[in-house]
Amino acid sequence: MDIYFAVTPPGIEAITTLELARLGLLPAEALPAVKPAGILPATPSFTLPPLSFQGGLQALYRANLHLRTASRILVRLGMPFMARTFPELVEKASRLPWERFLAPGQPVALRVTCHKSKLYHSEAVAERLLTALEARLGKPSPRLKPSDDDDPPRPAGEGLGARVGKENPPQLILARIVEDKCTVSVDSSGELLHRRGYRLATAKAPLRENLAAALLFASGWDAQSPLIDPFCGSGTIPIEAALIARNLPPGQNRRFAFMDWPNFDESLWKAVLTGAAEHLSAEIPPILASDRDAGAVRMAQENARRAGVHHLIQFDTQAVSALHPPARAGWVVTNPPYGVRVSEGKDLRNLYAQLGNVLRSKCPDWRVAILSSDEFLLGHTGLKLETALTFNNGGLRVRLGCGQVPAL
């Protein structure tokens, strides 16, 4: 049985913990406390458990396939060990079961961090780990630079234009030495999990897929009531809502790093996919997405088509004032423009005020969740909003304000 760790954006830990528990990968007592309205506390009163879980390959496959808010799933490569000298590091790291995750000569990318340890030079640690890996596998592994969030790994020394083919992908290895204790992990996901494969077209200030899913979970949306996004942009929120409502796994149309491991069990993976297909939801609530930018709506429609949910979403090119909600109450979950452009400040104040007026007149008793970097702008809606989440989006600190539209 292996130990896995779900890497998730800071501020989203409680949501990912909730997902892990609902998948049966964490015990029920690990479920975060949720208020009746579905809003997670901004500062949780519960003790947040580590985002780690145990299991075999099936647990690993299910986590990568189903988790909507995580960024990566890491596998702990053996138990942490003490390493105060480089010979000790090489000797102990060469005992790790590298052959489970790497073929001899397979390219690797390493990320090393050192903190309060005798071995403090991360580059030197990375070189010793390569030595240990070669000693274990009997063949040197070419080293690539680790990627950032937007670029795949590339050959060391080459520029940003260099790209690595899919024929022999690098395996990302992460090592962390804290107070002389070394923990080594391998990445099972490959590309970050928010890359579902559908969002090839993006509008301005796109919201990552896993963050859009986090907004929906934090809003308390029950996946059965109508949902509206009047500032849909490239459609990430409504597309993620349709995937959730249909119970479509976000990772069903992409590859994962574990598919290149020597111990990859293709029959088990197919069984996991089959099991997911048996739990699709037949009834989908109305999901309405609109934007006044016709180009953005076209992008959203293209993305929804690639995600296989275009027939589940009603797209319209219209201003927020033209909103026509369904008769029964539901949720408005949206990511309107932020107040980051000074010249647009006045317009944005008017826009938020108009949003509040439209919701009060057309969506009484609806739940609302609005993401913004500016609490002042949220105040212009005239709605009583409680902070459900705070996180960074595109370098900005943003918060999700949730509440209920007053009844008429």
LINRAHU-V364640 format. One record per residue. N is the residue number from 1. RES is the residue in three letters. PHI is phi as a letter, one per 30 degrees, with the letter a starting at -180 (none if undefined). PSI is psi in degrees with one decimal (* if undefined). OMEGA is omega in whole degrees, 0 to 359 (999 if undefined). Layout:
# LINRAHU-V364640
n-><N N>
res-><RES RES>
phi-><PHI PHI>
psi-><PSI PSI>
omega-><OMEGA OMEGA>
This chain:
# LINRAHU-V364640
n-><1 2 3 4 5 6 7 8 9 10 11 12 13 14 15 16 17 18 19 20 21 22 23 24 25 26 27 28 29 30 31 32 33 34 35 36 37 38 39 40 41 42 43 44 45 46 47 48 49 50 51 52 53 54 55 56 57 58 59 60 61 62 63 64 65 66 67 68 69 70 71 72 73 74 75 76 77 78 79 80 81 82 83 84 85 86 87 88 89 90 91 92 93 94 95 96 97 98 99 100 101 102 103 104 105 106 107 108 109 110 111 112 113 114 115 116 117 118 119 120 121 122 123 124 125 126 127 128 129 130 131 132 133 134 135 136 137 138 139 140 141 142 143 144 145 146 147 148 149 150 151 152 153 154 155 156 157 158 159 160 161 162 163 164 165 166 167 168 169 170 171 172 173 174 175 176 177 178 179 180 181 182 183 184 185 186 187 188 189 190 191 192 193 194 195 196 197 198 199 200 201 202 203 204 205 206 207 208 209 210 211 212 213 214 215 216 217 218 219 220 221 222 223 224 225 226 227 228 229 230 231 232 233 234 235 236 237 238 239 240 241 242 243 244 245 246 247 248 249 250 251 252 253 254 255 256 257 258 259 260 261 262 263 264 265 266 267 268 269 270 271 272 273 274 275 276 277 278 279 280 281 282 283 284 285 286 287 288 289 290 291 292 293 294 295 296 297 298 299 300 301 302 303 304 305 306 307 308 309 310 311 312 313 314 315 316 317 318 319 320 321 322 323 324 325 326 327 328 329 330 331 332 333 334 335 336 337 338 339 340 341 342 343 344 345 346 347 348 349 350 351 352 353 354 355 356 357 358 359 360 361 362 363 364 365 366 367 368 369 370 371 372 373 374 375 376 377 378 379 380 381 382 383 384 385 386 387 388 389 390 391 392 393 394 395 396 397 398 399 400 401 402 403 404 405 406 407 408>
res-><MET ASP ILE TYR PHE ALA VAL THR PRO PRO GLY ILE GLU ALA ILE THR THR LEU GLU LEU ALA ARG LEU GLY LEU LEU PRO ALA GLU ALA LEU PRO ALA VAL LYS PRO ALA GLY ILE LEU PRO ALA THR PRO SER PHE THR LEU PRO PRO LEU SER PHE GLN GLY GLY LEU GLN ALA LEU TYR ARG ALA ASN LEU HIS LEU ARG THR ALA SER ARG ILE LEU VAL ARG LEU GLY MET PRO PHE MET ALA ARG THR PHE PRO GLU LEU VAL GLU LYS ALA SER ARG LEU PRO TRP GLU ARG PHE LEU ALA PRO GLY GLN PRO VAL ALA LEU ARG VAL THR CYS HIS LYS SER LYS LEU TYR HIS SER GLU ALA VAL ALA GLU ARG LEU LEU THR ALA LEU GLU ALA ARG LEU GLY LYS PRO SER PRO ARG LEU LYS PRO SER ASP ASP ASP ASP PRO PRO ARG PRO ALA GLY GLU GLY LEU GLY ALA ARG VAL GLY LYS GLU ASN PRO PRO GLN LEU ILE LEU ALA ARG ILE VAL GLU ASP LYS CYS THR VAL SER VAL ASP SER SER GLY GLU LEU LEU HIS ARG ARG GLY TYR ARG LEU ALA THR ALA LYS ALA PRO LEU ARG GLU ASN LEU ALA ALA ALA LEU LEU PHE ALA SER GLY TRP ASP ALA GLN SER PRO LEU ILE ASP PRO PHE CYS GLY SER GLY THR ILE PRO ILE GLU ALA ALA LEU ILE ALA ARG ASN LEU PRO PRO GLY GLN ASN ARG ARG PHE ALA PHE MET ASP TRP PRO ASN PHE ASP GLU SER LEU TRP LYS ALA VAL LEU THR GLY ALA ALA GLU HIS LEU SER ALA GLU ILE PRO PRO ILE LEU ALA SER ASP ARG ASP ALA GLY ALA VAL ARG MET ALA GLN GLU ASN ALA ARG ARG ALA GLY VAL HIS HIS LEU ILE GLN PHE ASP THR GLN ALA VAL SER ALA LEU HIS PRO PRO ALA ARG ALA GLY TRP VAL VAL THR ASN PRO PRO TYR GLY VAL ARG VAL SER GLU GLY LYS ASP LEU ARG ASN LEU TYR ALA GLN LEU GLY ASN VAL LEU ARG SER LYS CYS PRO ASP TRP ARG VAL ALA ILE LEU SER SER ASP GLU PHE LEU LEU GLY HIS THR GLY LEU LYS LEU GLU THR ALA LEU THR PHE ASN ASN GLY GLY LEU ARG VAL ARG LEU GLY CYS GLY GLN VAL PRO ALA LEU>
phi-><none c c c b c d b e e j c e d d d e d d e d d d i c b d e d d d d d b d e d j c d d d c e d d d d d e d c a c l c d d d d d d d d d c d c c d c a c c c d c i d e b d b c b d e d d d d d d d d d d e d d b b d e i d d b b c b b b b b h b d c c c d d d d d d d d d d d d d d d c i a d c e c c d d d c d c b d e b e e j c d d d d b c d d d b d d c d b c b b c b h i c c c c b c d c c i e e d d d d j c c d c b c d h d c d d d d d d d e d d d d i e c i b c e b b b d b d h d j d d d d d d d d d d d i d d d c d c b c b d d d c d e c d c d d d d d d d d d d d d d c d d d c c d d b c b b a d d d d d d d e d d d d d d d d i b d d c b c c b c a d d d c e b d d d d d a b c b a b d e c d c c e d c e d e d d d d d d d e d d d d d d c b d i d d b b b c a c b d d d e d d d i c d c c d c b b a c b i i c d b b c c c a b d d d d>
psi-><129.1 162.7 125.5 156.8 128.1 116.1 131.1 153.0 139.5 132.1 -14.8 3.9 -41.8 -36.2 -45.1 -37.2 -42.3 -42.7 -45.9 -41.7 -40.5 -25.8 -3.6 15.1 -8.9 151.9 154.8 -32.5 -10.7 -6.4 131.8 152.2 131.2 133.2 160.2 -33.5 -5.2 6.5 127.8 139.1 143.1 -41.0 96.6 138.6 -13.3 163.4 114.9 119.7 157.1 149.8 48.1 153.1 161.9 155.1 -176.7 -159.9 -33.5 -41.9 -40.7 -45.6 -43.3 -39.3 -46.5 -37.8 -41.4 -28.6 128.0 -19.9 -8.5 162.7 -38.7 160.1 119.3 151.4 126.2 127.2 85.4 -176.6 150.5 148.0 155.4 137.4 106.9 -13.0 159.6 -41.0 -38.5 -39.4 -48.0 -44.2 -44.5 -36.9 -27.8 -12.6 -13.0 149.8 63.1 -32.0 -16.7 -24.9 -11.8 138.8 148.9 130.2 -0.2 136.6 147.7 155.6 133.4 137.8 121.7 133.1 140.7 136.4 124.5 47.2 157.4 -33.6 97.3 -9.0 107.2 -35.7 -40.4 -37.3 -43.2 -41.2 -39.3 -33.0 -36.7 -38.0 -43.0 -39.3 -42.9 -38.5 -34.5 -41.2 -15.6 8.6 136.8 147.1 123.4 140.2 133.4 155.4 138.9 146.3 162.2 -165.4 -16.9 -12.1 141.3 162.2 151.7 158.3 138.2 133.3 -10.6 159.8 -176.4 -22.2 -16.4 141.6 151.5 132.3 164.8 -7.3 -36.3 70.2 149.9 150.1 122.7 128.3 133.3 130.0 137.2 124.5 114.8 121.1 44.9 5.1 124.9 128.3 126.6 133.7 155.4 144.9 128.0 -8.9 -35.6 -122.5 150.1 143.7 -19.3 -14.9 85.3 -23.1 -4.5 -22.6 78.7 -24.6 130.8 144.9 -170.3 144.9 58.4 149.0 129.4 151.1 -42.5 -30.0 -36.9 -41.8 -38.2 -39.4 -44.0 -43.4 -44.8 -27.0 -18.3 9.8 132.1 3.1 12.9 -21.2 158.6 151.3 136.7 136.6 101.9 -3.2 62.6 -21.1 -128.0 8.2 13.5 -43.6 -52.8 -33.8 -45.4 -35.9 -42.2 -39.4 -41.5 -48.0 -37.7 -13.2 34.4 127.9 133.0 -21.9 17.3 -21.9 27.9 166.5 159.3 156.5 -34.0 -16.6 -15.2 4.1 148.4 -28.0 15.4 128.5 95.7 -37.0 -38.4 -41.6 -43.3 -35.4 -37.7 -41.9 -41.6 -42.2 -37.4 -38.8 -23.2 -7.2 26.4 145.3 136.5 -36.4 125.9 131.8 163.7 130.6 114.7 130.5 132.8 161.3 148.3 -13.0 109.4 -35.3 -40.7 -39.9 -39.3 -42.2 -45.0 -41.2 -39.9 -43.9 -41.9 -35.9 -42.4 -32.4 -10.4 21.5 15.0 -29.0 -6.7 -4.6 134.3 113.7 139.3 144.9 106.8 158.9 161.9 -27.8 -19.0 11.5 134.8 89.5 158.1 165.5 -40.7 147.8 151.9 -139.6 142.6 116.0 119.7 159.7 78.0 171.4 144.6 164.7 57.2 -10.5 111.7 -39.5 -19.5 4.9 -47.4 -44.3 -40.6 -37.4 -43.4 -37.9 -44.9 -38.8 -40.9 -40.2 -46.0 -42.5 -42.5 -42.3 -39.7 -34.8 -30.6 -18.0 49.3 141.4 4.5 152.2 148.7 140.9 117.8 127.5 132.3 153.6 -4.8 107.7 -30.3 -43.2 -42.0 -36.5 -26.5 -12.1 -21.3 11.3 148.3 109.5 136.8 137.8 122.6 -32.6 149.3 135.4 176.3 134.7 112.1 34.3 -1.3 140.9 119.9 159.3 149.9 114.6 122.4 146.9 -166.6 134.8 131.9 146.2 151.5 *>
omega-><182 174 181 179 178 175 185 180 177 182 183 187 182 180 180 175 178 178 181 180 180 176 181 181 173 177 184 182 178 180 176 175 181 179 182 181 180 184 174 179 178 173 187 178 179 175 185 179 175 181 180 179 182 177 177 182 181 178 179 181 182 180 179 183 193 186 184 186 181 177 179 168 179 175 176 181 183 180 174 182 178 178 181 178 180 176 179 178 181 184 183 179 179 176 183 184 182 185 177 189 185 169 178 179 180 178 178 170 184 170 184 173 180 183 177 183 178 174 188 183 187 180 178 177 180 180 179 177 175 177 179 180 179 179 182 187 177 181 180 178 175 182 175 175 176 181 166 184 188 184 175 177 180 180 181 178 180 186 184 181 182 180 181 180 182 186 184 188 178 174 178 178 180 178 180 177 180 181 175 177 185 175 180 180 173 180 180 191 187 175 180 187 178 179 182 181 183 189 176 178 181 173 179 176 181 177 180 185 182 177 176 177 179 177 182 179 183 179 183 180 185 179 178 180 178 178 181 168 183 175 194 182 181 167 187 182 179 179 178 178 179 177 179 183 180 184 177 180 182 183 187 186 182 176 178 180 184 179 179 179 176 182 180 181 185 180 177 178 179 178 177 177 179 178 178 181 181 183 177 179 182 183 183 178 175 176 184 179 181 177 179 180 183 178 178 180 177 176 181 179 178 179 180 178 178 179 180 182 184 180 181 186 174 180 177 171 184 174 182 181 181 183 177 185 173 184 182 185 179 183 166 178 190 180 182 179 179 178 182 177 188 183 182 186 182 179 181 177 178 181 180 177 179 178 179 180 180 181 180 183 186 185 178 180 175 169 182 176 185 178 180 175 188 180 178 179 178 179 180 175 183 180 176 185 179 181 179 180 168 179 178 177 181 179 179 173 184 176 178 178 182 178 180 178 181 176 179 999>
